[in-house]
């Protein structure tokens, strides 16, 4: 090929590339404009039209993260929490999908993660929520603080679902990581009390006794870690009362009296601790 022809081809290629870059710039500018239009319509509470503009923006620029974030809020603006109407199911799914898309660009965004969790729970999509946050846990398994927080979230999801056993297991996993965190231990004690107090007929006697002892163990460990932990002391008192109920049901009056005395004692301890807490403020 002659030098003149090669130079002409290179010049043509440069023009084509320049044209492609210019087209991309124009598309990105249009995408930003579309987001602005969507934001104006969102502020006017015209959520359907706002969504149209956000979708157009993401079509023009699929990597425009804010288009997904704002679209999620537009869907949430139309969603009625707890509703099973097809349109509300569609709105909740729209919010979830857009928040998840945004989180692929900003995986550490606490706000987006919290909003996602809220929509999952309001829509009662418990299994989907648990699966999503367990996947995040795999990604953050080398970060103990983040892992513990995700375990707490997963435990709470199962608690909302009404799956006590799964909830308990995830809170226990969190406590294994946060061994020196009295709150992590306290949470398990409260969870055990809540189960034996509110659902005594759904669990057999041996499981009730097991949960009472488990709750007492975690609460006492929490009290060892935090001085004047009155909340933990009050729940120890409540669990001793549950222990007394079990003794009464099995006809052991001596044990019943013993555990009621322990409960009264811990109630007084809790009140004294509470006074000290208030005096220290």
PyMOL commands that set and color helices and strands:
alter all, ss='L'
color gray80, all
select helices_A, chain A and resi 3-43+47-60+65-78+86-105+110-122+126-139+144-161+164-177+182-198+200-202+205-225+230-249+253-280
alter helices_A, ss='H'
color red, helices_A
deselect
rebuild
show_as cartoon
